[in-house]
Every structure is written in C-alpha cells, then in structure tokens.
C-alpha cells in the first residue's frame, strides 16, 4: 500500500501511524486528536503528509525533517 487518503471521513481518536512503505498519507479534515507519534518517522518513503484541519496537539517530530522525499 503506498497511497492512503482518509480525508473528510469524520474519523476521530488518536492519529494513526502510516505504513512504513507509504508514499501519500492524507488524513485532513477529520477529528483526530493528540500528537504525532515518532513512529511516523519509520515511513522513509513518505512524500506527502497531509494532516490539516484536525485537533492535533504537541510538537512536530524533528525526524520529519530528515525524510528526504517529504515535501
């Protein structure tokens, strides 16, 4: 699986972690809460990460800046 788009699906709860080999991961416009787990940094193939319009709290993991393909 390399493309997941769960935008506008009214999901709620903790932000799920993407599969390690994911390319596109969009969870925008839902009701996710909590923070971004450090395990998101295992997705080294991640190119697009879209988390806008949720209720996330906490810091953005610094390791996201080291994923070479992330835009």
C-alpha positions in Angstrom: 0.0 0.0 0.0 1.5 3.3 -1.0 -1.5 5.7 -1.2 -3.9 6.4 1.7 -6.4 9.2 1.6 -8.8 9.3 4.5 -9.7 12.9 4.2 -13.2 14.1 5.1 -14.2 10.8 6.6 -15.2 12.1 10.1 -12.7 9.9 11.8 -11.8 10.6 15.4 -9.4 9.5 18.1 -5.6 9.2 18.0 -3.8 9.9 14.8 -3.0 6.5 13.1 0.6 5.7 12.1 1.2 5.3 8.4 2.6 2.0 7.0 6.4 2.1 6.6 6.4 2.0 2.8 3.7 4.7 2.3 4.1 7.4 -0.3 1.0 9.5 0.2 -0.8 9.8 3.5 -3.7 12.2 3.9 -5.9 12.5 7.0 -7.1 16.0 6.6 -10.5 17.3 7.8 -11.2 14.8 10.4 -11.3 15.0 14.2 -8.0 13.3 15.2 -6.6 14.4 18.5 -3.3 14.0 20.3 0.1 14.3 18.9 2.2 13.0 16.0 4.0 9.8 17.1 7.7 9.4 16.5 6.9 6.2 14.7 5.8 8.3 11.7 9.5 8.7 11.0 9.7 5.0 10.0 7.8 5.9 6.8 11.0 6.8 4.9 9.3 6.7 1.5 6.8 9.3 2.6 6.4 12.1 0.0 3.1 13.8 1.0 1.8 14.0 4.6 -1.4 16.0 5.0 -2.8 16.4 8.5 -4.5 19.8 8.3 -7.8 20.6 9.9 -7.7 18.1 12.8 -7.3 18.8 16.6 -3.7 17.7 17.0 -1.6 18.9 19.9 2.1 18.7 20.8 5.2 19.2 18.8 6.0 18.1 15.3 8.7 15.4 15.4 12.1 16.7 14.3 12.7 13.5 12.4 10.1 14.5 9.8 12.7 17.0 8.5 15.1 14.1 7.8 12.8 12.2 5.5 14.4 13.0 2.1 11.4 12.7 -0.1 8.9 14.5 2.1 7.5 17.7 0.5 
